[in-house]
Amino acid sequence: MSINSKNISTRTATNADLPKLAEFLQLLVNAERPFDPTLKEGEIFYYNIEDMIADKATEVMVVENNNEIIGCGYAQIRSAKPYQKHELFGYLGFMFTKPEFRGKGINGLLLEDLKKWVLSQGITEVRLEVYDENEAAVKAYEKAGFKKILTTMRCDIS
Protein backbone atom coordinates (compact mmCIF):
# COMPACT_ATOMS: atom_id res chain seq x y z
CA MET A 1 0.00 0.00 0.00
CA SER A 2 1.67 3.22 -1.07
CA ILE A 3 1.12 6.25 1.09
CA ASN A 4 1.32 9.82 -0.10
CA SER A 5 1.81 11.95 3.01
CA LYS A 6 -0.16 14.75 1.33
CA ASN A 7 -3.23 12.51 1.50
CA ILE A 8 -2.78 11.66 5.20
CA SER A 9 -4.43 13.84 7.84
CA THR A 10 -5.69 13.67 11.40
CA ARG A 11 -8.86 15.24 12.72
CA THR A 12 -11.14 15.19 15.73
CA ALA A 13 -13.59 12.30 15.56
CA THR A 14 -17.33 12.94 15.28
CA ASN A 15 -20.39 10.80 15.91
CA ALA A 16 -20.47 10.12 12.17
CA ASP A 17 -17.26 8.12 12.70
CA LEU A 18 -18.81 5.84 15.35
CA PRO A 19 -19.46 2.81 13.07
CA LYS A 20 -15.83 2.75 11.88
CA LEU A 21 -14.52 3.36 15.41
CA ALA A 22 -16.68 0.52 16.78
CA GLU A 23 -15.23 -1.74 14.08
CA PHE A 24 -11.68 -0.65 14.98
CA LEU A 25 -12.35 -1.31 18.67
CA GLN A 26 -13.22 -4.95 17.97
CA LEU A 27 -10.17 -5.32 15.70
CA LEU A 28 -8.04 -3.89 18.52
CA VAL A 29 -9.56 -6.31 21.05
CA ASN A 30 -8.85 -9.22 18.70
CA ALA A 31 -5.25 -8.04 18.23
CA GLU A 32 -4.81 -7.88 22.02
CA ARG A 33 -6.32 -11.30 22.79
CA PRO A 34 -3.03 -13.22 22.29
CA PHE A 35 -1.39 -10.97 24.92
CA ASP A 36 -4.18 -11.16 27.54
CA PRO A 37 -5.65 -14.51 28.63
CA THR A 38 -8.12 -12.70 30.92
CA LEU A 39 -10.21 -11.17 28.10
CA LYS A 40 -13.76 -12.53 27.77
CA GLU A 41 -14.95 -14.15 24.54
CA GLY A 42 -17.10 -12.20 22.08
CA GLU A 43 -17.37 -8.46 21.64
CA ILE A 44 -15.72 -6.33 24.29
CA PHE A 45 -16.22 -2.60 24.71
CA TYR A 46 -13.36 -1.12 26.72
CA TYR A 47 -15.15 2.24 26.73
CA ASN A 48 -18.12 4.14 25.30
CA ILE A 49 -16.65 5.95 22.29
CA GLU A 50 -19.68 8.24 21.88
CA ASP A 51 -19.28 9.46 25.48
CA MET A 52 -15.56 10.01 24.86
CA ILE A 53 -16.27 12.13 21.76
CA ALA A 54 -18.63 14.30 23.85
CA ASP A 55 -16.22 14.57 26.83
CA LYS A 56 -14.33 17.89 27.04
CA ALA A 57 -11.43 16.15 28.83
CA THR A 58 -10.96 13.69 25.94
CA GLU A 59 -9.80 14.18 22.36
CA VAL A 60 -10.67 11.27 20.05
CA MET A 61 -8.83 11.54 16.74
CA VAL A 62 -8.97 9.67 13.47
CA VAL A 63 -6.34 9.39 10.76
CA GLU A 64 -7.54 9.58 7.17
CA ASN A 65 -5.94 8.59 3.89
CA ASN A 66 -7.84 10.04 0.91
CA ASN A 67 -10.90 10.51 3.19
CA GLU A 68 -10.83 6.86 4.37
CA ILE A 69 -10.40 6.38 8.13
CA ILE A 70 -7.31 4.19 8.61
CA GLY A 71 -6.48 4.77 12.27
CA CYS A 72 -7.58 6.26 15.55
CA GLY A 73 -6.58 7.05 19.10
CA TYR A 74 -7.52 9.24 22.02
CA ALA A 75 -5.94 11.46 24.64
CA GLN A 76 -7.68 11.97 27.95
CA ILE A 77 -6.83 14.26 30.85
CA ARG A 78 -6.68 12.20 34.05
CA SER A 79 -5.88 12.90 37.69
CA ALA A 80 -2.53 11.67 38.90
CA LYS A 81 -2.05 9.79 42.17
CA PRO A 82 -1.69 12.08 45.19
CA TYR A 83 1.97 11.07 45.62
CA GLN A 84 3.01 11.89 42.04
CA LYS A 85 4.77 15.14 41.07
CA HIS A 86 2.12 16.16 38.55
CA GLU A 87 -1.54 16.82 39.36
CA LEU A 88 -2.88 15.81 35.93
CA PHE A 89 -1.54 13.79 33.02
CA GLY A 90 -2.55 12.91 29.49
CA TYR A 91 -3.46 9.27 28.97
CA LEU A 92 -3.33 7.85 25.44
CA GLY A 93 -5.39 4.89 24.34
CA PHE A 94 -7.34 3.19 21.53
CA MET A 95 -4.26 3.44 19.33
CA PHE A 96 -5.16 1.52 16.17
CA THR A 97 -3.93 1.54 12.58
CA LYS A 98 -5.39 -0.69 9.89
CA PRO A 99 -2.90 -3.53 9.25
CA GLU A 100 -2.18 -2.57 5.65
CA PHE A 101 -1.06 0.91 6.79
CA ARG A 102 1.23 -0.18 9.65
CA GLY A 103 4.93 0.62 9.52
CA LYS A 104 4.32 3.79 7.52
CA GLY A 105 4.46 6.41 10.29
CA ILE A 106 0.70 6.63 10.86
CA ASN A 107 0.93 5.88 14.60
CA GLY A 108 3.75 8.41 14.99
CA LEU A 109 1.69 11.13 13.30
CA LEU A 110 -1.28 10.35 15.53
CA LEU A 111 0.89 10.30 18.66
CA GLU A 112 2.33 13.72 17.81
CA ASP A 113 -1.11 15.26 17.27
CA LEU A 114 -2.48 13.72 20.48
CA LYS A 115 0.58 15.00 22.40
CA LYS A 116 -0.02 18.48 20.95
CA TRP A 117 -3.61 18.38 22.22
CA VAL A 118 -2.43 17.34 25.71
CA LEU A 119 0.14 20.14 25.66
CA SER A 120 -2.59 22.61 24.62
CA GLN A 121 -4.38 21.67 27.86
CA GLY A 122 -1.31 22.83 29.82
CA ILE A 123 -0.15 19.30 30.62
CA THR A 124 3.31 17.88 29.94
CA GLU A 125 3.08 14.33 31.35
CA VAL A 126 1.77 11.68 28.90
CA ARG A 127 1.24 8.00 29.65
CA LEU A 128 -0.11 4.92 27.93
CA GLU A 129 -0.39 1.20 28.52
CA VAL A 130 0.89 -1.48 26.16
CA TYR A 131 1.19 -5.23 26.46
CA ASP A 132 4.82 -6.03 27.25
CA GLU A 133 4.81 -8.95 24.78
CA ASN A 134 3.54 -6.70 21.97
CA GLU A 135 7.10 -5.98 20.86
CA ALA A 136 6.15 -4.01 17.73
CA ALA A 137 3.98 -1.62 19.73
CA VAL A 138 6.55 -1.29 22.51
CA LYS A 139 9.24 -0.39 19.95
CA ALA A 140 6.94 2.15 18.27
CA TYR A 141 6.21 3.87 21.59
CA GLU A 142 9.88 3.85 22.60
CA LYS A 143 10.69 5.44 19.23
CA ALA A 144 8.14 8.15 20.11
CA GLY A 145 9.95 8.87 23.39
CA PHE A 146 8.07 6.67 25.87
CA LYS A 147 9.91 4.67 28.53
CA LYS A 148 8.73 1.71 30.60
CA ILE A 149 8.17 2.47 34.29
CA LEU A 150 5.94 -0.34 35.56
CA THR A 151 5.06 -3.87 34.55
CA THR A 152 1.76 -5.40 35.64
CA MET A 153 2.06 -9.08 36.52
CA ARG A 154 -0.61 -11.73 37.08
CA CYS A 155 -0.89 -15.29 38.27
CA ASP A 156 -3.74 -17.81 38.10
CA ILE A 157 -3.72 -19.62 41.45
CA SER A 158 -6.55 -22.09 40.88
C-alpha positions as a Markdown table, in Angstrom:
| # | Residue | x | y | z |
|---|---|---|---|---|
| 1 | Met | 0.0 | 0.0 | 0.0 |
| 2 | Ser | 1.7 | 3.2 | -1.1 |
| 3 | Ile | 1.1 | 6.2 | 1.1 |
| 4 | Asn | 1.3 | 9.8 | -0.1 |
| 5 | Ser | 1.8 | 11.9 | 3.0 |
| 6 | Lys | -0.2 | 14.8 | 1.3 |
| 7 | Asn | -3.2 | 12.5 | 1.5 |
| 8 | Ile | -2.8 | 11.7 | 5.2 |
| 9 | Ser | -4.4 | 13.8 | 7.8 |
| 10 | Thr | -5.7 | 13.7 | 11.4 |
| 11 | Arg | -8.9 | 15.2 | 12.7 |
| 12 | Thr | -11.1 | 15.2 | 15.7 |
| 13 | Ala | -13.6 | 12.3 | 15.6 |
| 14 | Thr | -17.3 | 12.9 | 15.3 |
| 15 | Asn | -20.4 | 10.8 | 15.9 |
| 16 | Ala | -20.5 | 10.1 | 12.2 |
| 17 | Asp | -17.3 | 8.1 | 12.7 |
| 18 | Leu | -18.8 | 5.8 | 15.4 |
| 19 | Pro | -19.5 | 2.8 | 13.1 |
| 20 | Lys | -15.8 | 2.8 | 11.9 |
| 21 | Leu | -14.5 | 3.4 | 15.4 |
| 22 | Ala | -16.7 | 0.5 | 16.8 |
| 23 | Glu | -15.2 | -1.7 | 14.1 |
| 24 | Phe | -11.7 | -0.7 | 15.0 |
| 25 | Leu | -12.3 | -1.3 | 18.7 |
| 26 | Gln | -13.2 | -5.0 | 18.0 |
| 27 | Leu | -10.2 | -5.3 | 15.7 |
| 28 | Leu | -8.0 | -3.9 | 18.5 |
| 29 | Val | -9.6 | -6.3 | 21.0 |
| 30 | Asn | -8.9 | -9.2 | 18.7 |
| 31 | Ala | -5.2 | -8.0 | 18.2 |
| 32 | Glu | -4.8 | -7.9 | 22.0 |
| 33 | Arg | -6.3 | -11.3 | 22.8 |
| 34 | Pro | -3.0 | -13.2 | 22.3 |
| 35 | Phe | -1.4 | -11.0 | 24.9 |
| 36 | Asp | -4.2 | -11.2 | 27.5 |
| 37 | Pro | -5.7 | -14.5 | 28.6 |
| 38 | Thr | -8.1 | -12.7 | 30.9 |
| 39 | Leu | -10.2 | -11.2 | 28.1 |
| 40 | Lys | -13.8 | -12.5 | 27.8 |
| 41 | Glu | -15.0 | -14.2 | 24.5 |
| 42 | Gly | -17.1 | -12.2 | 22.1 |
| 43 | Glu | -17.4 | -8.5 | 21.6 |
| 44 | Ile | -15.7 | -6.3 | 24.3 |
| 45 | Phe | -16.2 | -2.6 | 24.7 |
| 46 | Tyr | -13.4 | -1.1 | 26.7 |
| 47 | Tyr | -15.1 | 2.2 | 26.7 |
| 48 | Asn | -18.1 | 4.1 | 25.3 |
| 49 | Ile | -16.6 | 6.0 | 22.3 |
| 50 | Glu | -19.7 | 8.2 | 21.9 |
| 51 | Asp | -19.3 | 9.5 | 25.5 |
| 52 | Met | -15.6 | 10.0 | 24.9 |
| 53 | Ile | -16.3 | 12.1 | 21.8 |
| 54 | Ala | -18.6 | 14.3 | 23.9 |
| 55 | Asp | -16.2 | 14.6 | 26.8 |
| 56 | Lys | -14.3 | 17.9 | 27.0 |
| 57 | Ala | -11.4 | 16.1 | 28.8 |
| 58 | Thr | -11.0 | 13.7 | 25.9 |
| 59 | Glu | -9.8 | 14.2 | 22.4 |
| 60 | Val | -10.7 | 11.3 | 20.1 |
| 61 | Met | -8.8 | 11.5 | 16.7 |
| 62 | Val | -9.0 | 9.7 | 13.5 |
| 63 | Val | -6.3 | 9.4 | 10.8 |
| 64 | Glu | -7.5 | 9.6 | 7.2 |
| 65 | Asn | -5.9 | 8.6 | 3.9 |
| 66 | Asn | -7.8 | 10.0 | 0.9 |
| 67 | Asn | -10.9 | 10.5 | 3.2 |
| 68 | Glu | -10.8 | 6.9 | 4.4 |
| 69 | Ile | -10.4 | 6.4 | 8.1 |
| 70 | Ile | -7.3 | 4.2 | 8.6 |
| 71 | Gly | -6.5 | 4.8 | 12.3 |
| 72 | Cys | -7.6 | 6.3 | 15.6 |
| 73 | Gly | -6.6 | 7.0 | 19.1 |
| 74 | Tyr | -7.5 | 9.2 | 22.0 |
| 75 | Ala | -5.9 | 11.5 | 24.6 |
| 76 | Gln | -7.7 | 12.0 | 28.0 |
| 77 | Ile | -6.8 | 14.3 | 30.9 |
| 78 | Arg | -6.7 | 12.2 | 34.0 |
| 79 | Ser | -5.9 | 12.9 | 37.7 |
| 80 | Ala | -2.5 | 11.7 | 38.9 |
| 81 | Lys | -2.1 | 9.8 | 42.2 |
| 82 | Pro | -1.7 | 12.1 | 45.2 |
| 83 | Tyr | 2.0 | 11.1 | 45.6 |
| 84 | Gln | 3.0 | 11.9 | 42.0 |
| 85 | Lys | 4.8 | 15.1 | 41.1 |
| 86 | His | 2.1 | 16.2 | 38.5 |
| 87 | Glu | -1.5 | 16.8 | 39.4 |
| 88 | Leu | -2.9 | 15.8 | 35.9 |
| 89 | Phe | -1.5 | 13.8 | 33.0 |
| 90 | Gly | -2.6 | 12.9 | 29.5 |
| 91 | Tyr | -3.5 | 9.3 | 29.0 |
| 92 | Leu | -3.3 | 7.9 | 25.4 |
| 93 | Gly | -5.4 | 4.9 | 24.3 |
| 94 | Phe | -7.3 | 3.2 | 21.5 |
| 95 | Met | -4.3 | 3.4 | 19.3 |
| 96 | Phe | -5.2 | 1.5 | 16.2 |
| 97 | Thr | -3.9 | 1.5 | 12.6 |
| 98 | Lys | -5.4 | -0.7 | 9.9 |
| 99 | Pro | -2.9 | -3.5 | 9.3 |
| 100 | Glu | -2.2 | -2.6 | 5.7 |
| 101 | Phe | -1.1 | 0.9 | 6.8 |
| 102 | Arg | 1.2 | -0.2 | 9.6 |
| 103 | Gly | 4.9 | 0.6 | 9.5 |
| 104 | Lys | 4.3 | 3.8 | 7.5 |
| 105 | Gly | 4.5 | 6.4 | 10.3 |
| 106 | Ile | 0.7 | 6.6 | 10.9 |
| 107 | Asn | 0.9 | 5.9 | 14.6 |
| 108 | Gly | 3.8 | 8.4 | 15.0 |
| 109 | Leu | 1.7 | 11.1 | 13.3 |
| 110 | Leu | -1.3 | 10.3 | 15.5 |
| 111 | Leu | 0.9 | 10.3 | 18.7 |
| 112 | Glu | 2.3 | 13.7 | 17.8 |
| 113 | Asp | -1.1 | 15.3 | 17.3 |
| 114 | Leu | -2.5 | 13.7 | 20.5 |
| 115 | Lys | 0.6 | 15.0 | 22.4 |
| 116 | Lys | 0.0 | 18.5 | 20.9 |
| 117 | Trp | -3.6 | 18.4 | 22.2 |
| 118 | Val | -2.4 | 17.3 | 25.7 |
| 119 | Leu | 0.1 | 20.1 | 25.7 |
| 120 | Ser | -2.6 | 22.6 | 24.6 |
| 121 | Gln | -4.4 | 21.7 | 27.9 |
| 122 | Gly | -1.3 | 22.8 | 29.8 |
| 123 | Ile | -0.2 | 19.3 | 30.6 |
| 124 | Thr | 3.3 | 17.9 | 29.9 |
| 125 | Glu | 3.1 | 14.3 | 31.3 |
| 126 | Val | 1.8 | 11.7 | 28.9 |
| 127 | Arg | 1.2 | 8.0 | 29.7 |
| 128 | Leu | -0.1 | 4.9 | 27.9 |
| 129 | Glu | -0.4 | 1.2 | 28.5 |
| 130 | Val | 0.9 | -1.5 | 26.2 |
| 131 | Tyr | 1.2 | -5.2 | 26.5 |
| 132 | Asp | 4.8 | -6.0 | 27.2 |
| 133 | Glu | 4.8 | -9.0 | 24.8 |
| 134 | Asn | 3.5 | -6.7 | 22.0 |
| 135 | Glu | 7.1 | -6.0 | 20.9 |
| 136 | Ala | 6.1 | -4.0 | 17.7 |
| 137 | Ala | 4.0 | -1.6 | 19.7 |
| 138 | Val | 6.6 | -1.3 | 22.5 |
| 139 | Lys | 9.2 | -0.4 | 20.0 |
| 140 | Ala | 6.9 | 2.1 | 18.3 |
| 141 | Tyr | 6.2 | 3.9 | 21.6 |
| 142 | Glu | 9.9 | 3.8 | 22.6 |
| 143 | Lys | 10.7 | 5.4 | 19.2 |
| 144 | Ala | 8.1 | 8.1 | 20.1 |
| 145 | Gly | 9.9 | 8.9 | 23.4 |
| 146 | Phe | 8.1 | 6.7 | 25.9 |
| 147 | Lys | 9.9 | 4.7 | 28.5 |
| 148 | Lys | 8.7 | 1.7 | 30.6 |
| 149 | Ile | 8.2 | 2.5 | 34.3 |
| 150 | Leu | 5.9 | -0.3 | 35.6 |
| 151 | Thr | 5.1 | -3.9 | 34.5 |
| 152 | Thr | 1.8 | -5.4 | 35.6 |
| 153 | Met | 2.1 | -9.1 | 36.5 |
| 154 | Arg | -0.6 | -11.7 | 37.1 |
| 155 | Cys | -0.9 | -15.3 | 38.3 |
| 156 | Asp | -3.7 | -17.8 | 38.1 |
| 157 | Ile | -3.7 | -19.6 | 41.5 |
| 158 | Ser | -6.6 | -22.1 | 40.9 |
